[in-house]
Amino acid sequence: MTVVLIHGNPETDAIWDPLRIELARDDVIALSPPGFGAPLPENFDVTSDGYLHWLAQELEKLDGPIDLVGHDWGGVLVVRLAMTRPDLIRSWCTDIIGIFNHEYVWHDAAQSWQGPDGESAVRALIDLSESDRRAIFAQLGMGESVATKVAPWVNDDMGQAILGLYRSVSQPVVGKLGEALHDAAQRPGLCIVASEDTYTGGEMLHRQAADRSGAEVAFLEGLGHWWMCEDPTRAAEQLNLWFDKQD
């Protein structure tokens, strides 16, 4: 068995470091989407479809069975892969399924990146000093040690990836993608709902989407968007319970 972790924006695989310690497993692999803690290849398709193709190619290289776990944009890709390539995985887990509803409204930062001034908004993030980015990320929920590892990777590659990704799924696109959520039911799914996560649509939209995909729901009371950093012990307990159910 292989556990595959995939992160999102604006992040690197360092967000998983506290969780990986608590998981206490030797079968965990963290994939880094191009531009997010990994170089962005020339002519890479920085759209949701392009990253979905990349993820499928990466999983095809790995030995299975694969339990796939995604956070933020990684979680979007996990859901899309579960809908389109269930043959590559044994189970899937996401913390962002709530966005796959027509009622979902993108958060303010996403709307700024999707808009005509997106380049300026991304440049403002890139132009911050590394220490300022570290302080912002730590305060948002990553914690100091993780934020220190993530901050140096906010660069032009990440900016290009942010703009391409978010613009490729502005509404109504992400809502239309959610119309196929029933296809994800071909493999067991787990939807993590962090009660204080203000980016992903809230509990009601998560539960609606989870129901359409036939997935279970794990509710993490008191945790926010970076739940794996805020309480890695509780997060690991929840995930290990899920992995054990697949055996």
C-alpha angles and dihedrals in degrees: 000000000000127000111208120196123194125184135201144210135004089001150095130213087273088089087074096052098095091044094049090057091053094045088062093200132135095207100071123119125183117206121203116211112226110272094022105086091327132075117272108235118228112270093009111163101245095195132103089259092050093052091045089056090048092052093049090052092050093050092049087064094056133083115244169262089074127199104197122206124184136185126198108327088002086058091053090054091047091056093045091049091049088054096046110024108027088151089076097059144047096206141351137216129189139169098202107056091120091079091068092084130096087229093059115113116202115241120256097263092050091050090052091052091047093050132082092268093052094115091057092048092052092045090054089058094046093047094056114106115260090246092054092050090048092052093048094048093046092051093047091059111277093103126227100283095050094041089054090059095043101046098072092057096063097106143127092290091056091046092054091047093049093053095046095046099046095043091051092061105036112140133311088029098068091046091053091050088055091060087078096051091115087071089066089065089081087086130036111268136195123199116201115209114194106197095218098044105120097180106064107057106270134262098298095055091044092053093046092053093042090054092052091050094046090239131148121241126228113193117206106197116210097008127115139206094304095048092149090061098038097054110004092168094059091041092052092048090054094047095045089052088053094048091048090055090059094058 
